[in-house]
Amino acid sequence: MLIRLGYEIAIECAQETPVISLLEIHQDRQADIKRQTKVLTSPNVRSSVYMDRYGNTCRRFLAPAGRVRILYDAEIEDSGLPDEVNTLARETPVQDLPDDVLGYLLGSRYCETDHLSGKAWELFGHLPPGWARVQAIVDYVHNRLSFGYGYARATRTAAQANDERVGVCRDFAHLAITLCRCMNIPARYVNGYLGDIGVPANPSPMDFSAWMEVWLDGKWYTFDARHNTPRIGRVVIARGRDATDVPLLHTFGPHRLELFKVWTHEQEGRRFNPPRHAVDRTADARMLA
């Protein structure tokens, strides 16, 4: 199937401000793109791309003083299959983990393993290792936190989310990642597109989403503590230790978010129509650093 996706974002800068954006579809899915626009800016500014240490495509540019608008639209081919489930997947002993996976056992800015290690072993230490233990962690986070856009706070950590019992998708991901790492299970943060495909439409405005990937039996598996069910049509943008590594926009100076629209849905035709669910989210700056 084809998925139509894209975004329109506008920020206001008081002065010329260097910007790095992580809004490109991940290299893993580039071959699936069937149609795309260039990343358009208004006013037109020169930009360049580079790869960061985690394999994400980053775009850098100098935003002029005033309002800057960024627009992108694409169609991508998707298998239409839900997230893979393998209930027999086993944990890998730490001593046998690949070198490049070991870093995803460590604490990070939003994932303070030192604060939650005791709680994790108390809750999950008695469970059989492997998929069942990870699913128990995801179930705990899904039931522990209440989701709401009004709960967004850019500084909330995993331990704070656990105490406050509220959050947005990044908080669900951070808490689940932290608890997995406490149990010596590598876990990493992912953000990307996730539309209402194969599930009832959500009346809330469309947004970028965050979830986690967990290393079991020699590969990464997707788990989503917010939704807690296999979903269709995930399109990864970036991966990292936590949200620190993958801000949608990082500005090296103050800015004000003026416009935030995201669309992602199964494509029903090829005529360019206004994107569905493209709703103004000027107040929702929670994933913009």
Secondary structure, DSSP 8 states (H G I E B T S, - for coil): -EEEEEEEEEEEESS-EEEEE--S--GGGGGGEEEE---EEES---EEEEE-TTS-EEEEEEE-SEEEEEEEEEEEE----B----TT-----GGGS-HHHHGGGS-BTTB-HHHHHHHHHHHHTTS-TTHHHHHHHHHHHHHH-EE-GGG--TT--HHHHHHH-EE-HHHHHHHHHHHHHHTT--EEEEEEE----SS----S----EEEEEEEETTEEEEE-TTT-S--B--EEEEEESSGGG--SEEESS-EEEEEEEEEEEE---SS----TT----TT--TT--
